[in-house]
C-alpha cells in the first residue's frame, strides 16, 4: 500500500516500470537517472518528501502514481 512515507526505493522495488514515468513527471525525479544517486537518494526520499519538492499535495501525487500503476 502506498503512503506518504513510502520511500522511492520501495516504490520502484515493487513497480520498477514506474521509473520512466517518474522521471518524465517532474525534474525532482531526475536523480533516478544516476544509479549512484538512485541508491542513496531513493532509499531516504519518501513520496511525501518529493511532493513537497514538487510543490504538490502528497495525496495528489499518490493518486497520479496509483493511476499509472493501474
Buried (B, 14 or more C-beta within 10 A) or exposed (E): EBEEEBBBBBBBEEBEEBBEBBBEBBEBBEBBEEEEEBEEBBEEBBBBBBBBEBEBEBEEBBEBBEEEEE
